[in-house]
Amino acid sequence: MLMNSPKIGYSLMMMLRDDALILDGLEESIAGESDCGRLIYDHNKMLAIFMERDKMTQEEAIEWIDYNVMGVQPNGAGFIMMYQHFD
């Protein structure tokens, strides 16, 4: 179920599925939305948020995201995590 989020615009909220997940406090890491109605989060931006806001090391932030953020995926439509790949 979507809740009204003042940090996410109305037009974006209307494009999301009812069971899409909005990660509270991580709005700055939203990269966009998918055509299937889920939010797309930027992994690098999310890392930066936890490192700056919560004073985590990079290792701590990666572990936190892997366990506590990605761990909510089975609930509802979830979200999409975008990872940057380097060749």
N, C-alpha and C positions, 0 to 999 in steps of 0.2 A: 504494500500500500504506500503510495506516495504521500508525503506530507509537504505542505507549502514551505519552501525554503527561500528566505529573502535573498540569499546569495546566488540563487539560480533563477534565471529569468522565466517569466510566465510562458513564453513561446517554447522554450526548451522543456519545461515541465509538461506541456501539452503533448509533446512528441514521445514522451517516455511511457513505457508500459506501466500499468498500475502496480505491478510487483517488482519494478526496477528498484535497485538499491541506491540510495544517495548516502555517501559516506560523510557523516557529520565532521566538520572541521577540516575536510580535505577538498573543499570546493576549488581551491586554487590549483589543484592537480588535475582537474577535468580538462581533457583534450578535446572532447566533443561527444557526439552521440552516434549510435549505430542505427542502421536502417531497421533493425529489429527492436528498437526502443530501449536500449540499454545505454548507460553512460560509459564513456571510455576514459579511463584514468591513465595518466602518464606516470610510469614507475619512477623515472628520474626526478620528476617534480615532487612526487610523494616522498621519496627519500629525503630530498632537501627540506621538506616541511618538518619531518620528524627530527632531522639533524639540527635544524635551526630552532624550531619551537620547543622541542622536548629535550634538546641538548644530548641527543643520542650520537654514538659513533656510527660510522657507515655500517659496520657489522651488526650493531644492535638494531639499527633501522631496518636493514634487510631481514633480519630474523623476526622483528616485530611485524613487518608487512606479510612475510610468508606465513606466520602462524595466526596473527590476530586479524589481519585484513583479508587475506585470501581465504581464511578459515570460515568466513561468513558466506562464501559463494553458494553453498547448497540451498540457501534460503531464497526462494522466489526466482525471479529472472536474473538476479545478480547484476554483475557489471563486467566490463571488459578491461583487462590490464594491458596497456601498450608498453612494450619493451623496446628500447633502442638497440639495434644490432650493428656491430662494427665488423667490417671485413678486413 
